[in-house]
């Protein structure tokens, strides 16, 4: 059974932060010392807000679906799928208003009822492939 409070945080993350670009929700659901672990290192809440400014300019018309939730102690694992329209501005990839799909897994670490850490693995390479930024037929897809 997934706790209602943790489910609510995950839903706010996708519906408010990603879909609407509501930056205030980060202050509501994260601790003051929140850390987002990414490929580029550790990021603060302020860096997450900066990221959203870029993201909203590059991808629009988001739709997010939470596919699975797994809770263990202070952790909540979320497997998700998102669809968005690419508007340009990522690696100089031209926009043709392409609809792309992202899949991923986020691991939220809670301190009480707020998120203190977040880990995310997503399908950026698949999005780049769908946008034509990666050469086709250069590798096998399983």
C-alpha positions, -999 to +999 in steps of 0.1 A: +000+000+000+014+034-011+010+062+015-013+089+004+012+116+013+039+102-009+016+095-038+004+131-035+040+144-037+047+123-069+014+135-085+023+172-077+057+167-091+044+156-125+011+176-127+022+209-111+060+211-117+063+194-151+029+200-167+022+235-154+057+247-147+047+256-112+080+264-095+064+271-061+055+235-057+092+226-053+094+247-022+062+230-009+074+194-015+112+195-009+134+201+021+156+232+024+187+210+017+171+191-012+195+175-037+187+163-072+213+138-084+218+141-122+243+132-149+258+167-144+262+163-106+242+174-076+216+201-081+196+223-057+160+234-058+171+266-075+189+246-102+156+226-107+137+259-111+163+271-137+160+237-155+122+241-157+126+275-175+147+259-202+124+228-203+092+248-208+108+267-237+119+234-254+091+210-246+054+219-244+020+203-243+032+178-217+011+147-207+025+126-179+014+092-166+026+075-135+028+038-144+041+023-112+047+033-076+068+013-052+073+024-016+100+011+008+106+029+041+115+065+032+118+058-006+092+061-033+100+047-068+080+061-097+081+046-132+066+072-155+058+079-192+056+114-207+046+128-241+056+163-251+059+184-282+094+196-291+097+233-299+134+236-306+164+248-286+180+214-277+214+208-293+204+230-322+179+202-333+154+219-356+118+217-345+090+203-366+067+203-336+076+166-331+057+147-305+082+127-284+079+102-256+100+100-225+101+071-201+120+070-168+123+061-132+126+085-103+135+076-068+123+101-042+139+100-007+117+115+019+125+132+052+092+133+069+066+144+043+091+162+021+116+151-006+152+154+005+168+137-025+158+127-060+175+103-084+163+101-120+171+079-150+153+087-182+152+081-219+170+112-232+188+092-258+155+078-272+142+113-274+173+125-293+169+095-317+132+103-323+142+139-331+167+127-357+198+139-337+212+104-336+221+086-368+196+058-377+206+022-383+239+025-364+229+001-336+205-027-328+175-019-307+162-045-284 
